[in-house]
Amino acid sequence: MFGAPEDMAAKEAAMPPNAWGTVRSLLHWDGLPTIRPRSSVRTRRSAKVDSDLQEPLGFAYMEPSKDRIAAAIGRLPSGCFILTAEHAGRTTGVLASWVQQASFDPPLITAALRRGRPIVELIEGSRGFVLNVIGDPPTALFKQFGKGFALEEDAFAGLAIEATPAGPRILSCPAYLVCRMRDRFSTGDHDLFLGEVIAGDGDPAVRPYVHLRSNGLSY
Ligand SMILES: Cc1cc2nc3c(=O)[nH]c(=O)nc-3n(C[C@H](O)[C@H](O)[C@H](O)COP(=O)(O)O)c2cc1C
């Protein structure tokens, strides 16, 4: 279910009768099985064992130092996004770059969020979020949402936005994806949120901003 019944009733009353009716019915839809992490995941391991380290080959850290690993990870290109969410009358947004497509059918994406980010509480509450894609060159949005907001602050002051059932869509962004949260996985110091894209639009003529780092061990 998407949100508490009283939240949804208030949202529905506030919303004009338009295409979001379809989105709302999808958010209410419980017909799909929830994807759960498998309790035992079989990984392929080399049968050969390095006798010095007593670690299966291919799993031990190898020659390069941590800063070379950091440089390599920094060459993984990503986009930058304003992830937004709304729950129980509270709304916020955060700058995020650890976002990737995970499936064609159903259309799934993942977003990694550091545990404890204020937005996580809203995503967990509503079980939805919106990805707003930042165009190239990146706008002031990058700076505005990169500093982080407390839930009491108005993250969207001065911005043209449109409400969706899962959070605000920022109109100046070249694309947006409305996602229903399908699952959450613990992945070290971040949690991975799996979302099913249930609505969205994008302008193929506008290039998204591509983010590269010299050090992949910071954002
Ligand atoms: C370029 C960039 C990309 C970021 N990507 C993510 C991300 O994918 N996940 C995340 O949890 N935080 C990410 N952040 C951090 C958040 O935007 C964070 O709220 C903000 O930097 C404030 O951090 P603080 O509250 O820890 O000071 C990113 C920050 C920057 C500058």
The ligand as an SDF file (V2000), in Angstrom:
LIG
                    3D

 31 33  0  0  0  0  0  0  0  0999 V2000
   27.8880   15.0520   -6.2660 C   0  0  0  0  0  0  0  0  0  0  0  0
   27.2030   14.4720   -5.0450 C   0  0  0  0  0  0  0  0  0  0  0  0
   26.5780   13.2400   -5.1290 C   0  0  0  0  0  0  0  0  0  0  0  0
   25.9490   12.6730   -4.0060 C   0  0  0  0  0  0  0  0  0  0  0  0
   25.3620   11.4520   -4.1070 N   0  0  0  0  0  0  0  0  0  0  0  0
   24.7860   10.8960   -3.0090 C   0  0  0  0  0  0  0  0  0  0  0  0
   24.1890    9.6130   -3.0910 C   0  0  0  0  0  0  0  0  0  0  0  0
   24.1260    8.9760   -4.1440 O   0  0  0  0  0  0  0  0  0  0  0  0
   23.6770    9.0820   -1.9460 N   0  0  0  0  0  0  0  0  0  0  0  0
   23.6790    9.7550   -0.7550 C   0  0  0  0  0  0  0  0  0  0  0  0
   23.2040    9.2260    0.2520 O   0  0  0  0  0  0  0  0  0  0  0  0
   24.2150   10.9930   -0.6710 N   0  0  0  0  0  0  0  0  0  0  0  0
   24.7570   11.5790   -1.7600 C   0  0  0  0  0  0  0  0  0  0  0  0
   25.3120   12.8260   -1.6740 N   0  0  0  0  0  0  0  0  0  0  0  0
   25.2820   13.5480   -0.4050 C   0  0  0  0  0  0  0  0  0  0  0  0
   23.9510   14.2470   -0.1470 C   0  0  0  0  0  0  0  0  0  0  0  0
   23.6300   15.1030   -1.2220 O   0  0  0  0  0  0  0  0  0  0  0  0
   24.0180   14.9630    1.2110 C   0  0  0  0  0  0  0  0  0  0  0  0
   22.7650   15.2100    1.7100 O   0  0  0  0  0  0  0  0  0  0  0  0
   24.6420   16.3000    1.2550 C   0  0  0  0  0  0  0  0  0  0  0  0
   25.8840   16.2650    0.6330 O   0  0  0  0  0  0  0  0  0  0  0  0
   24.7450   16.7700    2.7310 C   0  0  0  0  0  0  0  0  0  0  0  0
   25.4640   15.8340    3.4440 O   0  0  0  0  0  0  0  0  0  0  0  0
   25.5660   15.8090    5.0330 P   0  0  0  0  0  0  0  0  0  0  0  0
   24.1560   15.9180    5.5320 O   0  0  0  0  0  0  0  0  0  0  0  0
   26.1560   14.4700    5.2700 O   0  0  0  0  0  0  0  0  0  0  0  0
   26.4340   16.9440    5.3910 O   0  0  0  0  0  0  0  0  0  0  0  0
   25.9270   13.3980   -2.7820 C   0  0  0  0  0  0  0  0  0  0  0  0
   26.5460   14.6580   -2.6950 C   0  0  0  0  0  0  0  0  0  0  0  0
   27.1750   15.1870   -3.7980 C   0  0  0  0  0  0  0  0  0  0  0  0
   27.8170   16.5440   -3.6770 C   0  0  0  0  0  0  0  0  0  0  0  0
  1  2  1  0
  2  3  1  0
  2 30  2  0
  3  4  2  0
  4  5  1  0
  4 28  1  0
  5  6  2  0
  6  7  1  0
  6 13  1  0
  7  8  2  0
  7  9  1  0
  9 10  1  0
 10 11  2  0
 10 12  1  0
 12 13  2  0
 13 14  1  0
 14 15  1  0
 14 28  1  0
 15 16  1  0
 16 17  1  0
 16 18  1  0
 18 19  1  0
 18 20  1  0
 20 21  1  0
 20 22  1  0
 22 23  1  0
 23 24  1  0
 24 25  2  0
 24 26  1  0
 24 27  1  0
 28 29  2  0
 29 30  1  0
 30 31  1  0
M  END
$$$$
